[in-house]
Amino acid sequence: MAKAELRKTEIRDCRAAVGSVVRRALVLRGWSLKEFAAAVDRDERQCARWMDGTERPQFDTLWAVRLLRAPLVQAFGELAGASVQIVITVGKVA
């Protein structure tokens, strides 16, 4: 398996970027830190460390919360510089 060789500053920058994604996803979802911590079943302090980049978030934990999936995808898209467009399609309800 290939391993990325990153310097400590690059790792810190990556963590900060990922933390900004988590923070943005909360804004998009309209959740407070307390609501987010309850949804992922983690301590508020740990969630705050995820958002400030001092601790790496557990993405399987984040992805398990269905209401966070779309905001996370949107936030990562924005971070990558992608044009993010939200489209809602309503079909006939039986």
N, C-alpha and C positions, 0 to 999 in steps of 0.2 A: 504494500500500500504506500502511495506517495505521501510524503509529509511536507507541509509547507514550512519553510524556514522563515520565521518572522522575528524581528527584533522586539524587545519589550515595548518600545514606543508604538510599534505597529499593532501589537496585541492590545495595548491600552486604547488606541484609536478605534480598533474593531469593536471592542467592548462598549465604548462610548457610542458608537454608531448603532449597535444592536440595542443598547439602552434607549436611544432616541426612538427606535422603532417601537419598542414596548410602550414608551411614554405616549407616542403618537397614536398607537392603537387604542389606548385608554381614552384619549381625547375624542377619537372618532366614535368610540363606543359610548362615550358620555359617562364613564365611570370615574368615581373617586378612587384613591389608593385603597381605601377601606373596602369598597365594593370589589375591586380587582383582587385583593388579597383573599377575600371570602370566596370568590369564584374559582381561584386556583388552589384554594385550601393551603395557603402559605401565610406566614407571618408578614405583617405590613413592613417591618424593617427589612426583611429579605427581599420583598418586592421592590422596595425603594432602592436597595443595592443593585437590583437588576436594572432599574431605570437610570441610575447614575453611573453605571458601567463598572462598578467595583466588584461585581459578581456576575458570572455568566448565567443567563436565564436557562431554565430547563425547557426546551422547546416542545418536548413531548407533553409536558404539563400544560403549556400554553395552548398547544394545538388541541388538547383534549376538551377544551372549553369551546363549544361550537360557536358561541356568540363572539369569540375573539378571532375566529379564522379569517373572515373577510377583512376586518380592520388590520390584522397583521399583514395580510397579502397586500393591501393597499399601502400600508406604511413602508413595507419593503420596496414596493414599486416606486414610491416617491423617493426613497433613499437612493435607489438605483438611477433616478433621473427619468424614469419611464412616465409616459403620459397615462395617468390613471383616469379611467372613465367608469362610472357606475351606471349600469343599465339594469332596469327592472322590467321584466317581461311578465305580464299577467295573462294567464291562459283561462280558458273557460273552466269554471268550477262546476263539477257534477253535483 
